[in-house]
Amino acid sequence: MTTPEFVLSLRERVGHAPLPLVGVTAVVFKDEKVLLGRRADNGSWQCVSGIVEPGEEPADTAVRECREEAGVDVRATRLALVQQLPRVTYANGDHVDYLDLVFRCDWVSGEPHPADGELTEVGWYGLGELVEVDPQHVRKIALAIAEDDPASFHGGR
């Protein structure tokens, strides 16, 4: 995955120390199907995701990432889940703590295709076709299905 310039700049200052970053996951629906892609870096099937740029609205990030990675235009309609992901340690030793904001998105236009190289395959899949999808992403899809349920939060008391 392409590392944003602001993260590279921060890494010059903090080295491999843990960085708290905000990420988004876009769960995009078209009719009764969900948009899924196979990541180029690890081969896993999941929803489109990305890092929020400084000053960017998270819902706008979801829309931007869908256009950049999958070539589709979407509308973010609802925040479905807010969760802190377990710390990620990358092969180069970088540590990241992602706050993941999961948005339900509705397809507007465009045919999905691997647009920027972050995904090797992308397309629409029925909910019964999620066999190879990571269970975390299946859960995100399940929470995003309802159009008007409140967002789910983890760890709150």
C-alpha positions in Angstrom: 0.0 0.0 0.0 1.2 3.5 -0.7 2.3 5.4 2.4 0.9 9.0 2.5 3.6 11.7 2.4 2.6 13.1 5.8 3.3 9.6 7.4 6.7 9.5 5.7 7.4 12.9 7.1 6.4 11.9 10.6 8.5 8.7 10.3 11.6 10.9 9.6 11.0 12.4 13.1 9.8 9.4 15.2 11.4 6.4 13.5 9.6 3.2 14.1 7.7 4.4 17.2 4.0 3.8 17.3 2.0 6.3 15.3 -1.7 6.9 16.1 -3.5 7.2 12.7 -7.1 7.4 11.7 -8.2 5.0 9.0 -11.5 4.4 7.2 -13.1 1.4 5.8 -15.7 1.9 3.1 -18.4 -0.8 3.0 -20.0 -0.1 -0.4 -23.3 -1.5 -1.5 -24.9 -1.7 -4.9 -28.2 -3.5 -4.9 -27.7 -6.7 -2.8 -23.9 -6.8 -3.4 -20.8 -5.4 -1.6 -17.6 -4.1 -3.1 -14.6 -6.2 -2.3 -11.0 -6.1 -3.4 -7.9 -8.3 -3.1 -5.0 -6.3 -1.5 -1.8 -6.3 -3.5 0.4 -6.3 -0.4 -1.0 -9.4 1.4 -3.6 -11.0 -1.0 -6.5 -10.7 1.5 -10.0 -9.9 0.4 -11.6 -6.9 2.1 -13.5 -3.6 1.7 -11.7 -0.5 0.5 -9.7 1.2 3.2 -7.3 4.0 3.7 -5.7 6.7 5.9 -7.3 10.0 6.6 -5.1 12.9 5.4 -4.5 15.9 7.7 -7.6 18.2 7.7 -9.6 15.7 5.6 -13.2 14.7 6.7 -13.2 11.0 7.3 -16.4 10.5 5.2 -14.5 12.3 2.3 -11.6 9.9 2.8 -14.0 6.9 2.3 -15.2 8.5 -1.0 -11.7 9.4 -2.1 -10.3 5.9 -1.4 -13.1 4.2 -3.4 -12.3 6.4 -6.4 -8.5 6.0 -6.1 -8.4 2.2 -5.4 -11.5 0.8 -7.1 -12.5 3.5 -9.7 -16.0 3.9 -8.3 -17.9 7.0 -7.1 -19.7 6.5 -3.8 -21.7 8.4 -1.2 -20.9 7.9 2.4 -24.3 7.6 4.1 -23.7 6.4 7.7 -21.0 5.8 10.3 -21.3 2.1 11.1 -18.5 1.3 13.5 -15.7 3.0 15.5 -13.0 0.7 16.8 -9.3 0.8 17.8 -7.5 -1.9 15.9 -4.7 -4.0 17.5 -1.3 -2.5 16.9 0.1 -3.2 13.5 3.8 -3.9 13.0 5.0 -3.7 9.4 7.9 -5.7 7.9 10.1 -2.6 8.1 9.6 -2.3 11.9 7.1 0.6 11.8 4.3 0.4 14.5 0.9 1.9 13.9 -2.2 2.2 16.1 -5.2 2.7 13.8 -8.5 4.1 14.9 -10.8 2.6 12.3 -14.0 4.5 11.2 -16.3 2.2 9.1 -18.7 3.9 6.8 -21.7 2.5 5.0 -21.4 3.8 1.4 -23.8 3.6 -1.5 -22.5 3.2 -5.1 -23.1 6.2 -7.3 -21.3 5.3 -10.6 -18.4 3.6 -12.2 -17.3 0.0 -12.9 -14.9 -1.4 -10.3 -11.4 -2.1 -11.4 -7.9 -2.0 -9.8 -7.3 1.7 -10.3 -4.0 2.5 -8.5 -2.3 -0.8 -7.9 -3.3 -1.2 -4.2 -5.9 -3.9 -5.3 -5.2 -6.7 -7.8 -8.9 -7.6 -8.2 -12.1 -5.8 -7.3 -15.8 -6.4 -7.9 -19.3 -6.8 -6.5 -20.0 -9.9 -4.4 -23.2 -11.3 -2.9 -23.4 -11.6 0.8 -23.2 -15.4 0.5 -19.9 -15.1 -1.3 -17.8 -13.9 1.6 -15.9 -17.1 2.2 -12.4 -15.7 1.6 -13.1 -12.4 3.4 -11.4 -11.9 6.8 -13.9 -12.3 9.7 -13.2 -8.7 10.8 -14.4 -7.4 7.5 -17.4 -9.7 7.5 -18.4 -8.1 10.8 -17.9 -4.6 9.3 -20.2 -5.6 6.4 -22.8 -6.9 8.8 -22.8 -3.7 10.8 -23.0 -1.6 7.7 -26.0 -3.5 6.1 -28.7 -1.7 8.0 -29.3 1.8 6.5 -30.3 3.4 9.8 -28.9 1.6 12.7 -26.7 3.6 15.1 -22.9 3.3 14.9 -21.3 0.6 17.1 -18.6 1.6 19.5 -16.1 -0.7 21.2 -14.7 -0.3 24.7 -17.1 2.4 25.9 -18.5 2.1 29.3 
